[in-house]
């Protein structure tokens, strides 16, 4: 006969300790007890169970068939501006995958701290837990990092437009690689998930972790990417890898009339002042299939001239998300 659990007190009118209602009678916790409690709580429909992420083991001899290499990268920094702020921690996980986007094995990890030239702001310490004492005298080992990155076919960051400029300002190691962004290049809403922040994605996948340390966030992202969502035919990573293979077309609305700025912004255009090396103008990234429609819009609504030829630049994964 199986063990019985007192999930509810036998008499609701009798005093009882609140914690006793979910503690099994058996001596000491075990897997069977834990699984039974989880099943019971889920069956009530009143609880959602989150499971702590267990980092995948490093495999010295990865399984055959997963011939491609990926690296997930995350950085902690002293601020948001890659021109004035610095990396204080970098984490990286190397893994194998196949052309269909199936993830294989973790083949290596790296985590390193670095002492910045200026003191770490107090709000960054509160957010990350990284203190001045932790980074004192520390240097990121670029040799170890290069050993993971050099074989990589793809570098992934959860907000690549943030991570890539910081990484390239720090070292050229990652500058010649194809990058993909798991926040912007996966249609999470089509997967039934409205938010894109990593803690939210984890919770929606029934997971949690101790966030805001670089390597922890890398392991968390790996699990999110590897998970199939109900109603979808492919993992999030397979969608991301497919997106990385496509080109985007960056369209610049140079010399557009000033009174069109609100129209351009509403359409999704962004402004660059030219300090990043791009033309000083409004711009937008569109798929190759949508390029002609975008050019027609500019000619008809912005320039009012059918012969206008806006500047267009093709962006592959090697160029995307640069500063």
C-alpha positions in Angstrom: 0.0 0.0 0.0 1.4 3.4 -1.0 2.3 6.1 1.6 -0.4 8.5 2.5 -0.1 12.3 2.7 -2.0 14.7 4.9 -2.5 17.4 2.4 -5.6 18.6 4.3 -6.3 18.4 8.0 -9.0 15.8 8.9 -11.1 18.3 10.8 -11.2 21.9 9.6 -12.5 23.0 12.9 -9.5 21.8 14.9 -6.5 24.0 15.3 -3.5 22.9 13.2 -0.2 24.1 12.0 -0.4 25.6 8.5 2.8 23.9 7.3 1.6 20.4 8.4 -0.9 20.2 5.5 1.7 19.6 2.9 4.3 17.6 4.7 4.3 13.8 4.0 4.2 11.5 7.0 7.2 9.5 5.7 10.5 10.1 7.4 12.7 12.3 5.2 12.0 13.7 1.8 12.4 11.5 -1.3 11.7 11.7 -5.0 8.4 9.8 -4.8 7.1 12.1 -2.0 8.1 15.2 -3.9 6.5 14.0 -7.1 3.3 13.1 -5.3 3.1 16.5 -3.7 3.7 18.2 -7.1 1.0 16.1 -8.8 -1.5 16.9 -6.0 -0.8 20.7 -6.1 -1.1 20.8 -9.8 -4.3 18.8 -9.8 -6.0 21.4 -7.6 -5.6 24.0 -10.4 -4.6 26.6 -7.8 -0.8 26.3 -8.0 1.9 26.6 -10.6 5.1 24.7 -9.9 8.4 26.2 -10.8 11.5 24.0 -11.0 15.0 25.2 -10.3 17.3 24.9 -13.3 20.0 22.4 -12.9 23.0 23.3 -15.1 23.7 20.7 -17.8 26.9 18.7 -17.4 29.9 19.5 -19.6 30.4 16.6 -22.1 34.0 15.9 -23.2 32.8 13.6 -26.1 29.6 15.1 -27.5 27.0 12.9 -29.3 27.5 12.4 -33.0 25.2 14.2 -35.4 25.4 17.5 -33.7 28.1 19.0 -35.8 27.5 22.7 -35.3 28.7 24.9 -32.5 26.9 27.6 -30.6 27.9 29.9 -27.8 25.5 31.7 -25.4 27.0 34.9 -24.0 25.8 37.2 -21.2 27.5 40.2 -19.7 27.1 42.2 -16.6 28.2 45.8 -16.9 28.6 49.1 -14.9 25.9 50.7 -17.0 24.0 50.8 -20.3 26.4 52.7 -22.6 29.0 50.6 -24.2 31.1 53.7 -25.0 31.5 54.8 -21.4 30.6 51.8 -19.2 32.5 48.5 -18.8 32.0 44.8 -18.5 32.5 43.5 -15.0 31.5 39.9 -15.7 31.1 37.7 -18.7 29.6 34.2 -18.9 29.6 31.8 -21.9 28.3 28.3 -22.6 29.4 26.4 -25.7 27.1 23.7 -27.0 26.5 21.6 -30.0 23.4 21.6 -32.3 22.4 20.2 -35.7 21.1 22.0 -38.8 17.5 21.5 -37.8 18.1 23.4 -34.6 18.2 20.5 -32.1 20.5 21.2 -29.2 23.0 18.6 -28.3 25.5 18.8 -25.5 27.3 21.5 -23.5 30.9 21.3 -24.4 32.4 24.1 -22.3 31.7 27.0 -20.0 33.5 30.2 -18.9 32.7 32.8 -16.3 35.0 35.6 -15.4 35.0 38.9 -13.4 36.9 42.0 -14.3 37.8 45.1 -12.2 36.5 48.2 -13.9 38.4 51.5 -14.1 35.6 53.2 -12.2 33.7 52.1 -9.0 30.7 49.9 -9.6 27.5 51.9 -9.1 25.5 50.9 -6.1 22.4 50.1 -8.2 24.5 47.7 -10.3 25.7 45.9 -7.1 22.1 45.7 -5.9 21.0 44.2 -9.3 23.8 41.8 -9.8 25.3 41.1 -6.4 28.8 41.9 -7.8 30.8 44.0 -5.3 34.0 45.9 -5.5 35.6 43.2 -3.3 34.6 40.5 -5.8 36.2 42.2 -8.8 39.3 43.6 -7.1 42.3 42.5 -9.1 40.2 40.3 -11.5 40.7 40.1 -15.2 38.6 38.2 -17.8 40.7 35.4 -19.3 40.4 36.2 -23.0 42.3 33.0 -23.9 39.7 30.8 -22.2 36.9 32.8 -23.8 38.5 32.5 -27.2 38.7 28.7 -26.9 34.9 28.6 -26.6 34.1 31.3 -29.2 36.5 30.4 -32.1 34.8 27.2 -33.1 31.3 28.8 -32.8 29.0 29.0 -35.8 26.6 31.3 -33.9 26.7 33.5 -30.9 23.5 34.0 -29.0 22.5 36.7 -26.5 19.2 37.4 -25.0 19.4 41.1 -26.0 22.2 41.1 -28.6 21.9 44.8 -29.3 23.1 45.3 -25.8 25.6 42.5 -25.4 27.3 42.6 -28.8 28.5 46.3 -28.6 29.9 45.7 -25.1 31.7 42.5 -26.2 33.2 44.2 -29.2 34.3 47.2 -27.2 36.0 44.8 -24.8 37.7 42.5 -27.3 37.7 41.6 -31.0 37.1 37.9 -30.1 33.4 38.1 -30.8 33.3 40.7 -33.5 33.7 38.4 -36.5 31.0 36.0 -35.5 27.3 35.6 -36.6 25.0 36.8 -33.8 21.4 36.0 -33.0 19.1 37.6 -30.5 16.7 35.3 -28.5 14.6 38.3 -27.4 13.9 39.8 -30.8 14.3 37.0 -33.3 11.9 34.5 -31.8 8.1 35.1 -32.1 7.4 34.5 -28.4 3.8 35.7 -28.7 3.1 33.0 -31.3 4.3 30.6 -28.7 1.7 31.8 -26.2 4.2 34.0 -24.3 3.7 37.7 -24.2 6.8 38.9 -22.4 10.4 38.6 -23.5 12.4 39.2 -20.3 14.3 36.1 -19.3 12.7 35.7 -15.8 9.3 35.8 -17.4 10.2 33.3 -20.1 11.5 31.0 -17.4 8.4 31.2 -15.3 6.2 30.5 -18.4 8.3 27.4 -19.0 7.9 26.3 -15.4 11.5 27.1 -14.4 13.4 29.6 -12.2 17.0 30.4 -11.4 19.1 32.8 -9.4 19.3 35.5 -12.0 21.6 38.4 -12.8 24.9 36.5 -12.7 26.2 36.0 -16.2 26.7 32.2 -16.3 23.5 31.5 -14.5 21.6 33.6 -17.1 23.4 31.6 -19.9 22.2 28.3 -18.5 18.7 29.7 -18.0 18.6 30.8 -21.6 19.8 27.5 -22.9 16.9 25.7 -21.2 14.4 28.2 -22.6 15.7 27.7 -26.1 15.7 23.9 -25.9 12.1 23.7 -24.7 9.3 23.0 -27.2 6.2 25.1 -26.6 2.8 23.4 -26.8 1.2 23.9 -30.2 4.5 24.7 -32.0 6.4 22.4 -34.3 9.9 23.4 -33.4 11.9 24.5 -30.4 12.7 28.1 -29.8 16.3 27.6 -30.8 15.4 26.1 -34.2 13.3 29.2 -34.9 16.2 31.4 -33.8 18.7 29.5 -35.9 16.5 29.8 -39.0 16.1 33.5 -38.4 19.9 33.9 -38.2 20.2 32.5 -41.7 18.0 35.2 -43.2 19.1 38.7 -44.2 17.4 41.8 -43.1 17.3 45.0 -45.2 18.0 48.2 -43.3 16.2 51.1 -45.0 17.3 54.7 -44.3 14.9 57.6 -44.7 17.7 60.1 -45.2 16.7 63.8 -45.6 13.1 63.0 -44.8 10.9 66.1 -44.0 10.9 67.1 -40.4 7.2 67.0 -40.1 7.2 63.3 -41.1 9.1 62.2 -37.9 6.0 61.2 -36.0 4.8 59.1 -38.9 8.1 57.4 -39.3 8.3 56.7 -35.5 4.8 55.3 -35.5 5.8 52.9 -38.4 8.7 51.6 -36.4 11.6 53.7 -37.6 14.3 54.6 -35.2 16.6 57.7 -35.2 20.4 57.7 -35.4 22.4 60.8 -35.0 25.3 59.4 -37.0 27.6 58.8 -34.0 27.4 55.1 -34.6 28.8 55.4 -38.2 25.4 55.1 -39.8 23.8 58.0 -41.8 22.1 60.6 -39.7 18.5 59.6 -40.4 15.5 57.5 -39.5 15.9 53.8 -40.3 14.1 50.5 -40.1 14.9 46.9 -40.6 12.6 44.8 -42.8 12.7 41.4 -44.4 13.6 41.0 -48.0 10.0 40.2 -48.8 8.8 43.5 -47.3 11.5 45.7 -48.9 9.5 46.8 -51.9 6.5 47.7 -49.8 8.7 49.8 -47.5 10.3 51.6 -50.5 6.8 52.3 -51.9 5.7 53.8 -48.6 8.7 56.1 -48.5 8.3 57.2 -52.1 4.5 57.8 -51.8 4.2 59.1 -48.2 7.5 60.6 -47.2 9.3 61.9 -50.3 6.3 62.2 -52.6 8.6 61.3 -55.5 8.4 58.1 -57.4 12.0 58.2 -58.4 13.4 58.5 -54.9 16.0 55.8 -54.1 16.4 55.5 -50.3 19.6 54.0 -49.1 19.3 50.2 -48.4 21.8 48.0 -46.7 21.7 44.3 -46.4 22.4 42.9 -42.9 23.3 39.3 -42.2 23.8 37.8 -38.8 27.4 38.9 -39.1 26.4 42.6 -39.2 23.2 42.7 -37.0 23.2 44.1 -33.5 26.4 46.0 -33.9 26.7 49.4 -32.2 
